[in-house]
Amino acid sequence: MSKLIQTISSGLKDIFEVFTLELHRIFTDGGVMLIFFVATLLYPLIFGAIYKHELVRNLPVAVVDDSRSASSRRFIHKLDATPEVNVDFRCNTLEEAETLMHQRKINGIFYFPKEYNDLIVNGEQARLCLFCDMSSFLYYRSVFTGASSVMLDEMRHIQLERYAMAGTTGADAEEMIAAIPYDDVKLFSPAGGFTSFLVPALLALVIHQTLFLGICILSGTIREEGQTVNVIPERLRNRSVYRVVLGRSLAYIMIYIPLIAIDLVLLPRVFGLPHIGRLGDLCLFLLPFMLATVAFSMTVGMFIRERDTVVLTCIFFSVVLLFLSGVVWPRSNMPAFWRYFSYLFPSTHGIQGFVRINSMGAQLRQVQFEYLMLWIQAGGYFLLSCLFYRLFFLHERLKQEGWTFELNGKRLSLPLQKNSMDVDIQ
């Protein structure tokens, strides 16, 4: 019993020693400090400021009215009253409106043909031409939304007039037009805007990417500058390697607990983002997300030889991970290869679960798959990182002690030079 207690005590001391050494490395590395504290807090603030307004409103549009009728003027008047667009230009020809579009002065063109009113009066289907600026999807969405709302109201007005001509008025006509009344309710995003849709996913991705970038930079520094002896004492490298992995992991976890609380719990409330999930479920879900991200980053970090390499890798994968998360594009429409490939990254399940709990009010049991996958990733990457650390320490020891073996009757030896990989054959 005393031996067990002594072993546990020794293990805790070793873990604490690695923990303090890793904290010292973090707080003495300006680049890592910038990523962990400045980038992690600054990026969410920038996202919140940029996407403060949920919707794009008051877009300038031009109108070309060849009909010059009461019907077209009524449509234009209603269009100008919508919050999405403003009728800033009334052009005589389509060529004039196209010039304004090329000059980026308008984001849409509404063209009323000469026969527009005549077709309505004759009870036929009228045609309205709409040209939208597709340089940004938000421009198209706002212009089309404004046009659709006015079009639906105009259809209702025209139908009422036709029923009145047939002798049906009042409540009877209203019931015939709206035989099945309905209410338009936007679930989980009352404003139906871009901020509520994208920013929660970006907040979770910022946590994943800054943690990944910082850990890999620290790992790359060890390999680049040969700091193994200073970072991990010799006596710890000869013991259970899990103590080294746990000690380093605890340093990152301690730093990121308050950062995650600020980014994923506080900021959605500050920016007015949807936050209808239960705080307890959210905290329980974020625990394996943080552990899996730390373990994944430490595993990948073993392959980083230069600290600058990971910066390019992180920039490249940030957009890829956002698309693989299933927020920008539905996962059900992804090819099977990319869907299963995304399972390698904690950000995939982390973003899915965070959005569903925080923005959609899901309970922990309703994100059971993502929750379980994060725990599997945390355990799997922890074991892989322990294995890679063991191989790394073994490689370092062989370089220091020298290595000799026989191959096909010839003696091969590894010299004792620090950075030499030449093999002498005798």
C-alpha positions in Angstrom: 0.0 0.0 0.0 2.8 2.3 0.9 4.5 1.6 -2.4 1.3 2.5 -4.3 1.1 5.8 -2.4 4.7 6.5 -3.1 4.2 5.8 -6.8 1.2 8.1 -7.0 3.0 10.8 -5.1 6.1 10.5 -7.4 3.8 10.6 -10.4 2.0 13.7 -9.2 5.3 15.4 -8.5 6.6 14.6 -12.0 3.4 15.8 -13.6 3.5 19.1 -11.6 7.1 19.6 -12.6 6.3 19.2 -16.3 3.3 21.4 -15.7 5.3 24.3 -14.3 8.0 23.9 -17.0 5.4 24.1 -19.7 3.8 27.2 -18.1 7.2 28.8 -18.0 7.7 28.1 -21.7 4.3 29.5 -22.6 4.7 32.8 -20.7 8.3 33.3 -22.0 7.3 32.8 -25.7 5.9 36.0 -27.1 4.4 34.4 -30.2 2.5 31.8 -28.1 1.3 34.4 -25.7 0.0 36.5 -28.7 -1.9 33.5 -30.0 -3.3 32.1 -26.7 -4.4 35.4 -25.2 -4.6 38.1 -27.9 -5.9 36.1 -30.9 -8.3 34.0 -28.8 -10.0 37.1 -27.4 -9.5 39.5 -30.3 -10.9 37.4 -33.1 -14.3 36.8 -31.5 -14.6 40.6 -30.8 -13.7 41.3 -34.4 -16.3 38.8 -35.7 -18.9 40.2 -33.4 -18.2 43.8 -34.5 -18.2 43.0 -38.2 -21.4 40.9 -38.1 -23.1 43.1 -35.6 -26.0 43.7 -38.0 -27.8 40.4 -38.7 -29.1 41.4 -42.1 -28.0 43.6 -45.0 -30.6 46.3 -45.4 -31.4 49.4 -47.5 -29.6 48.1 -50.6 -29.8 50.6 -53.5 -31.7 49.4 -56.6 -32.8 50.8 -59.9 -36.3 50.6 -61.5 -37.0 50.6 -65.2 -40.8 51.1 -65.7 -41.8 50.7 -69.3 -45.4 50.0 -68.1 -46.0 53.3 -66.5 -49.2 52.1 -65.0 -50.9 52.2 -61.6 -50.0 48.6 -61.0 -46.3 49.1 -61.6 -46.3 52.3 -59.5 -48.0 50.5 -56.6 -45.4 47.7 -56.8 -42.5 50.2 -56.8 -44.0 52.1 -53.9 -44.3 49.0 -51.8 -40.8 47.9 -52.8 -39.3 51.2 -51.6 -41.1 50.7 -48.3 -39.4 47.3 -47.6 -36.4 47.3 -45.1 -34.3 45.3 -47.6 -34.0 47.7 -50.5 -34.3 51.4 -51.4 -35.4 52.5 -54.9 -32.7 55.1 -55.4 -32.7 55.3 -59.2 -35.5 55.4 -61.8 -34.1 54.8 -65.2 -35.6 55.2 -68.6 -33.8 52.2 -70.2 -32.2 49.0 -69.2 -28.8 50.2 -70.6 -28.9 53.1 -68.2 -29.6 50.7 -65.2 -26.8 48.3 -66.4 -24.4 51.2 -66.4 -25.3 51.9 -62.7 -24.8 48.2 -61.9 -21.3 48.2 -63.5 -20.4 51.3 -61.5 -21.4 49.5 -58.3 -24.0 52.1 -57.5 -26.9 49.6 -57.3 -27.3 46.0 -56.3 -30.4 45.2 -58.3 -32.6 46.1 -61.2 -36.4 45.8 -61.5 -37.7 45.9 -65.0 -41.5 46.2 -65.7 -42.3 45.3 -69.4 -44.7 47.5 -71.4 -47.4 44.8 -71.3 -47.2 44.3 -67.5 -50.5 46.1 -66.6 -52.3 44.8 -69.6 -51.7 41.2 -68.7 -52.9 41.8 -65.1 -56.1 43.5 -66.4 -56.8 40.7 -68.8 -56.4 38.1 -66.0 -53.2 36.7 -67.4 -49.9 36.0 -65.8 -47.7 39.1 -65.8 -43.9 39.1 -66.0 -41.4 41.1 -63.9 -37.7 40.9 -64.5 -35.3 41.1 -61.6 -31.5 41.4 -62.0 -29.5 40.7 -58.8 -25.9 41.5 -57.8 -24.4 38.0 -57.2 -21.0 39.3 -56.1 -22.2 38.6 -52.6 -24.8 36.1 -51.6 -26.1 38.5 -49.0 -26.9 41.1 -51.7 -28.8 38.6 -53.6 -30.7 37.4 -50.5 -31.8 40.9 -49.4 -32.9 42.0 -52.9 -34.7 38.7 -53.5 -36.3 38.8 -50.1 -37.6 42.3 -50.6 -38.9 41.5 -54.1 -40.6 38.3 -52.8 -42.5 40.0 -50.0 -43.8 42.7 -52.3 -44.7 40.1 -55.0 -46.7 38.0 -52.5 -48.6 41.1 -51.3 -49.3 42.2 -54.9 -50.6 38.7 -55.8 -53.0 38.9 -52.8 -54.1 42.4 -54.0 -54.7 41.2 -57.6 -56.6 38.1 -56.4 -58.9 40.2 -54.2 -59.6 42.5 -57.1 -60.5 39.5 -59.4 -62.7 37.9 -56.7 -64.4 41.3 -56.3 -65.2 41.4 -60.0 -66.7 38.0 -59.7 -68.9 39.1 -56.8 -67.0 37.6 -53.9 -65.8 40.2 -51.3 -64.8 40.6 -47.7 -64.1 37.5 -45.5 -65.2 35.1 -48.2 -62.5 36.4 -50.5 -59.9 36.4 -47.8 -60.6 32.7 -47.0 -60.3 31.7 -50.6 -57.0 33.4 -50.9 -55.5 32.1 -47.7 -57.3 28.7 -47.4 -54.6 27.4 -45.0 -53.3 30.3 -42.8 -49.8 29.9 -41.4 -47.3 31.7 -39.2 -43.7 32.2 -40.3 -41.5 31.3 -37.3 -37.8 31.3 -37.7 -36.5 28.7 -35.2 -33.2 29.2 -33.4 -32.5 32.5 -35.3 -35.4 35.0 -34.8 -33.8 37.6 -37.0 -33.0 35.1 -39.7 -29.6 36.8 -40.1 -26.0 35.9 -40.9 -24.6 36.5 -37.5 -26.6 34.0 -35.6 -25.8 31.4 -38.3 -22.1 31.8 -38.7 -20.5 33.4 -35.6 -21.2 30.6 -33.1 -19.3 28.2 -35.4 -16.5 30.7 -35.8 -16.2 31.1 -32.0 -15.7 27.3 -31.5 -13.3 27.2 -34.5 -11.2 30.0 -33.0 -10.7 27.9 -29.8 -9.7 24.9 -31.8 -7.3 26.7 -34.1 -5.5 29.0 -31.6 -5.0 26.0 -29.2 -3.7 23.9 -32.1 -1.4 26.7 -33.4 0.1 27.5 -30.0 0.8 23.9 -29.0 2.3 23.1 -32.4 4.5 26.2 -32.2 5.8 25.1 -28.8 6.5 21.6 -30.2 8.2 23.0 -33.2 10.4 25.1 -31.1 11.6 22.0 -29.2 12.7 20.3 -32.4 14.0 23.4 -34.0 16.2 24.6 -31.1 17.0 21.3 -29.6 15.4 22.2 -26.2 14.5 18.7 -25.2 16.8 18.6 -22.2 15.7 22.0 -20.9 12.0 21.3 -21.4 11.8 17.7 -20.2 14.5 16.6 -17.6 16.4 13.4 -18.3 14.9 11.6 -15.2 11.4 12.2 -16.5 12.1 10.9 -20.0 13.2 7.6 -18.5 9.9 7.1 -16.6 6.3 6.7 -17.8 5.8 9.0 -20.7 2.2 9.7 -19.8 3.4 12.0 -17.0 5.0 14.3 -19.6 1.9 14.3 -21.7 -0.4 14.9 -18.7 1.8 17.7 -17.4 1.9 19.6 -20.6 -1.9 19.0 -21.2 -2.8 20.4 -17.8 -0.9 23.6 -18.6 -2.9 24.2 -21.7 -6.2 23.2 -20.1 -5.6 25.6 -17.1 -5.0 28.5 -19.5 -7.9 27.7 -21.8 -10.7 27.2 -19.2 -11.2 30.9 -18.7 -10.7 31.7 -22.4 -13.4 29.1 -23.4 -15.7 30.6 -20.7 -15.2 34.0 -22.3 -15.5 33.1 -25.9 -18.2 30.4 -25.8 -20.3 31.4 -22.8 -19.9 35.1 -22.2 -19.5 36.6 -25.7 -22.7 35.0 -27.2 -24.6 36.8 -24.5 -22.8 40.1 -25.0 -23.4 40.0 -28.8 -27.0 38.9 -28.5 -26.4 35.6 -30.2 -28.8 32.7 -29.6 -27.9 31.1 -26.2 -30.9 29.0 -25.2 -29.0 25.9 -24.2 -28.5 24.8 -20.6 -25.2 25.9 -19.1 -24.5 22.6 -17.4 -24.9 20.6 -20.7 -22.7 23.1 -22.5 -19.9 22.8 -19.9 -20.1 19.0 -19.9 -19.8 19.1 -23.7 -16.9 21.5 -23.9 -14.8 19.4 -21.5 -14.1 16.6 -24.1 -13.9 19.2 -26.8 -11.0 20.9 -25.0 -9.3 17.6 -24.1 -9.6 16.2 -27.7 -8.2 19.4 -29.1 -5.2 19.4 -26.8 -4.4 15.7 -27.4 -4.9 16.2 -31.2 -2.6 19.2 -31.2 0.1 17.5 -29.2 0.0 14.5 -31.5 0.3 16.6 -34.7 3.0 18.7 -33.0 5.3 15.7 -32.8 5.7 16.0 -36.6 6.5 19.7 -36.6 10.2 20.5 -37.0 10.0 24.3 -37.4 7.7 26.6 -35.6 7.0 28.6 -38.7 5.7 25.6 -40.6 2.6 25.3 -38.4 1.4 28.8 -39.2 1.0 28.1 -42.9 -0.7 24.8 -42.1 -3.1 26.4 -39.7 -4.1 29.1 -42.1 -4.7 26.6 -44.9 -6.8 24.2 -42.7 -8.9 26.9 -41.0 -11.3 27.4 -44.0 -11.2 23.6 -44.7 -12.3 22.8 -41.1 -15.1 25.4 -41.3 -16.5 23.7 -44.4 -16.0 20.2 -43.0 -17.9 21.1 -39.8 -21.2 21.0 -41.7 -22.2 24.6 -40.8 -21.5 26.1 -44.2 -22.6 23.1 -46.2 -24.8 20.2 -44.9 -22.8 17.1 -44.0 -25.5 14.9 -45.5 -24.6 16.4 -49.0 -20.9 15.8 -48.6 -19.1 12.9 -50.4 -18.6 10.0 -48.0 -14.8 10.4 -48.1 -14.9 14.0 -46.8 -17.5 13.2 -44.3 -15.4 10.4 -42.7 -12.2 12.4 -43.1 -13.7 15.2 -41.0 -14.0 12.7 -38.1 -10.2 13.1 -37.6 -10.6 16.7 -36.3 -12.1 17.6 -33.0 -13.5 20.8 -34.5 -16.0 18.9 -36.6 -17.9 17.4 -33.7 -17.1 20.3 -31.4 -18.7 22.9 -33.7 -21.7 20.7 -34.4 -22.4 20.0 -30.7 -21.7 23.6 -29.6 -24.1 25.0 -32.1 -26.8 22.5 -31.3 -26.6 23.0 -27.6 -26.0 26.8 -27.4 -28.0 28.0 -30.4 -30.7 25.3 -30.7 -31.2 24.3 -27.1 -30.3 20.7 -27.4 -29.7 18.6 -24.3 -26.5 16.5 -23.9 -28.3 13.3 -24.7 -29.3 14.8 -28.1 -25.7 15.3 -29.1 -24.7 11.9 -27.8 -22.9 11.0 -31.0 -20.7 14.2 -31.1 -20.1 13.8 -27.3 -19.0 10.2 -27.6 -16.8 10.9 -30.6 -15.0 13.7 -28.8 -14.2 11.4 -25.9 -12.9 8.8 -28.3 -10.7 11.4 -30.0 -9.4 12.6 -26.6 -8.5 9.0 -25.6 -7.1 8.0 -29.0 -5.0 11.1 -29.5 -3.7 10.9 -25.9 -2.5 7.3 -26.5 -0.9 8.4 -29.9 0.8 11.3 -28.3 2.2 9.1 -25.6 3.5 6.6 -28.2 5.1 9.4 -30.3 6.7 10.9 -27.2 8.2 7.5 -26.4 9.6 7.1 -29.9 10.9 10.6 -29.7 12.7 10.0 -26.4 14.1 6.7 -27.7 15.4 8.5 -30.8 17.1 11.1 -28.7 18.7 8.6 -26.4 20.0 6.6 -29.4 21.6 9.7 -30.8 23.4 10.4 -27.5 24.5 6.8 -26.9 25.3 5.7 -30.4 23.7 2.7 -32.2 25.4 -0.3 -33.8 23.8 -3.3 -35.4 24.5 -6.0 -38.0 22.9 -6.0 -41.5 23.8 -8.8 -44.0 27.0 -9.5 -42.3 28.1 -5.8 -42.3 28.4 -3.7 -39.2 26.5 -0.4 -39.3 27.0 2.3 -36.7 25.4 5.7 -35.9 28.0 8.2 -35.0 27.6 10.5 -31.9 27.2 13.8 -33.8 24.1 15.7 -32.7 22.6 16.4 -36.1 24.3 13.8 -38.2 22.3 11.0 -39.8 25.2 9.5 -41.8 25.7 5.7 -41.4 29.2 4.2 -41.5 29.4 0.7 -43.1 32.5 -1.3 -42.2 
